[in-house]
Amino acid sequence: MTVWDRPEPPTRPVPLDRERIVAAAIALADEGGLEAVSLRKVAARLNAGPMRLYGFIATKEELFDLMVDEVQAEILPRARSGDWREALGVLAHRTRRAALRHEWLADLLGGRPTLGPHGLAVTEAKLSALDGLADVDTALRAVETVSAYATGAIRREIANLRAERTTGLSKHDWQRAHGPHVTRMLATGRFPALAKAVHDGADVDAETSFATGLDWVLDAVAAKLALPPA
């Protein structure tokens, strides 16, 4: 029986329900990451005994599942687009923005599908965007490809944000600090492609980089959808 199927116990003496428990857990994670979340800490925030939470949630993994599903509700757009490319693009951008609000989400993206109601609704929105445009297997691979790109790009961006906080160095501060070493290495002539990228490549912000990569992935999906059946 999943956490969504299991009934909730009585709420006395301190009023409790999964909604309040999940909200408290998300607040802790937003403040200190997933390592700040435990059933004991959530119980303390709710002024309840830790053992009472086990009537609602059996494990910390179940709590994480509920937290992810709650944030998935932020990803769902209010209106459905009739254009598959816009629909998948909006969902990817909304996933990125949700992860920037809740950085811990980046640690839980990917892997097995989320089975909560909001997670299933997000998956439904992705697949339904391609309904009638491709066979089921092609639609599944397309959704997996776009999701894999978004997950990887989001994790990289969050990792950079965490590195900035940990080191106290912004991206440009870090580049200046390591500039002499990189200059010496490029001067050896062993890395001509990298040298060209460093000297001639455009410096873009994270949002632009994400949007550009997403467009390229969607271009590839569009090309695949345009192919005649094998």
C-alpha positions in Angstrom: 0.0 0.0 0.0 1.5 3.4 -1.0 1.5 6.4 1.2 -1.3 7.9 -1.0 -3.5 4.9 -0.5 -3.0 4.5 3.3 -5.7 6.3 5.4 -4.7 8.9 7.9 -5.1 8.3 11.6 -7.1 10.5 14.0 -5.6 14.0 14.5 -5.9 14.4 18.2 -4.4 15.7 20.5 -2.3 18.0 18.3 -4.1 18.5 14.9 -2.0 16.7 12.3 -2.4 15.6 8.7 -0.1 14.8 5.8 -0.6 18.3 4.4 0.8 20.0 7.5 3.6 17.4 7.8 4.7 17.9 4.2 4.5 21.7 4.5 6.8 21.6 7.5 9.2 19.2 5.8 9.4 21.5 2.7 10.1 24.5 4.9 12.9 22.6 6.6 14.3 21.5 3.2 14.1 25.0 1.8 16.1 26.3 4.8 18.7 23.6 5.0 18.4 21.0 2.2 17.3 17.4 2.5 19.8 16.8 5.2 17.8 19.1 7.4 14.7 16.9 7.1 13.9 14.1 9.5 10.7 12.9 11.0 12.0 14.0 14.4 12.7 17.6 13.1 9.4 17.8 11.4 7.6 16.7 14.5 9.5 19.3 16.5 8.4 22.0 14.1 4.8 20.9 14.5 5.1 20.6 18.3 4.1 16.9 18.1 5.7 13.7 19.3 7.9 12.0 16.6 6.0 8.7 17.0 2.8 10.4 15.9 4.2 11.1 12.5 4.7 7.3 11.9 0.9 7.0 11.8 1.0 9.2 8.7 4.3 8.4 7.1 6.3 5.2 7.5 9.7 6.3 6.3 11.7 9.4 5.4 11.6 8.1 1.8 7.8 8.3 1.8 8.1 11.9 3.2 10.4 12.8 0.3 7.9 11.3 -2.1 5.2 13.5 -0.7 7.4 16.6 -0.7 8.2 16.1 -4.4 4.6 15.5 -5.3 3.6 18.7 -3.5 6.1 20.7 -5.5 4.9 19.0 -8.7 1.7 20.9 -8.2 3.7 24.1 -8.7 5.0 22.7 -12.1 1.5 22.1 -13.6 0.4 25.1 -15.7 -3.1 26.4 -15.1 -4.0 26.3 -18.8 -3.1 23.5 -21.3 -1.4 24.5 -24.5 -2.6 23.1 -27.8 1.0 23.1 -29.2 3.1 20.1 -28.1 6.4 22.1 -28.3 5.1 24.9 -26.1 3.5 22.5 -23.7 6.8 20.5 -23.1 8.8 23.7 -23.0 6.5 25.3 -20.4 6.7 22.2 -18.2 10.5 22.2 -18.5 10.8 25.9 -17.6 8.3 25.5 -14.7 10.4 22.6 -13.4 13.5 24.7 -13.4 11.8 27.6 -11.6 10.4 25.2 -9.0 13.9 23.8 -8.4 15.3 27.3 -8.0 12.6 27.9 -5.3 13.3 24.5 -3.7 16.9 23.6 -4.5 16.5 20.2 -2.8 14.2 19.1 -5.7 17.3 18.8 -7.9 18.5 16.0 -5.7 15.3 14.0 -6.2 14.6 14.6 -9.9 14.9 11.7 -12.2 14.9 8.0 -11.2 11.6 6.2 -10.9 8.4 8.0 -11.8 6.6 9.9 -9.0 3.3 8.2 -8.3 1.5 11.0 -6.4 -1.5 12.7 -7.9 0.5 15.8 -9.0 3.4 13.8 -10.3 1.0 11.7 -12.4 -0.7 14.8 -13.6 2.7 16.2 -14.8 3.5 13.0 -16.6 0.0 13.0 -18.1 0.5 16.6 -19.3 3.8 15.6 -21.0 2.4 12.6 -22.8 -0.9 14.2 -23.7 1.0 17.0 -25.5 2.2 14.4 -28.0 -1.1 12.4 -28.2 -2.0 11.8 -31.8 1.4 13.0 -33.1 3.4 9.8 -32.6 3.0 6.2 -31.5 3.2 5.5 -27.8 6.9 4.4 -27.8 8.0 7.5 -29.7 6.1 9.7 -27.3 7.6 8.0 -24.3 11.2 8.4 -25.7 10.5 12.1 -26.5 9.3 12.8 -23.0 12.2 11.0 -21.5 14.7 12.9 -23.7 13.3 16.3 -22.8 13.0 15.4 -19.1 16.6 14.0 -19.1 17.9 17.3 -20.5 15.9 19.4 -18.0 17.1 17.3 -15.1 20.7 17.5 -16.1 20.7 21.2 -16.8 18.8 21.9 -13.5 21.2 19.8 -11.4 24.2 21.6 -13.0 22.7 25.0 -12.3 21.9 24.1 -8.7 25.4 22.7 -8.2 26.9 26.0 -9.3 24.7 27.9 -7.0 25.7 25.7 -4.1 29.4 26.1 -5.0 29.0 29.8 -5.0 27.6 29.7 -1.4 30.1 27.2 -0.2 33.2 29.0 -1.6 31.9 32.6 -1.4 33.0 33.0 -5.0 30.7 34.0 -7.8 31.2 32.4 -11.2 33.3 35.3 -12.4 35.3 35.4 -9.1 36.1 31.7 -9.5 37.1 32.2 -13.1 39.5 35.1 -12.1 40.9 33.0 -9.3 41.7 30.1 -11.6 42.5 32.3 -14.6 46.4 32.0 -14.3 46.3 28.2 -14.2 43.9 28.0 -17.1 46.0 30.4 -19.1 49.2 28.4 -18.5 47.4 25.1 -19.5 46.0 26.6 -22.7 49.4 28.1 -23.6 50.8 24.6 -23.9 48.8 24.1 -27.2 47.4 20.8 -26.0 43.8 22.1 -25.8 43.1 24.1 -29.0 39.3 23.5 -29.0 39.1 24.5 -25.4 41.2 27.6 -25.9 39.0 28.7 -28.8 35.9 28.2 -26.5 37.5 30.2 -23.7 38.6 33.1 -25.8 35.8 33.3 -28.4 32.8 31.7 -26.7 29.9 33.9 -25.5 29.2 34.1 -21.8 25.5 33.5 -21.2 23.5 33.4 -18.0 21.9 30.2 -16.7 18.4 30.9 -17.9 19.6 31.6 -21.5 21.7 28.5 -21.5 18.8 26.4 -20.3 16.4 27.9 -22.9 18.9 27.4 -25.7 19.6 23.8 -24.9 15.9 23.1 -24.4 15.2 24.5 -27.9 17.8 22.3 -29.4 16.3 19.2 -27.7 12.8 20.2 -28.9 14.2 20.7 -32.4 15.5 17.1 -32.3 12.1 15.8 -31.1 10.4 17.8 -33.8 12.6 16.2 -36.5 11.8 12.8 -35.1 8.1 13.4 -35.2 8.4 14.5 -38.8 9.9 11.2 -39.9 7.6 8.8 -41.7 6.8 5.5 -40.0 9.6 3.0 -40.3 
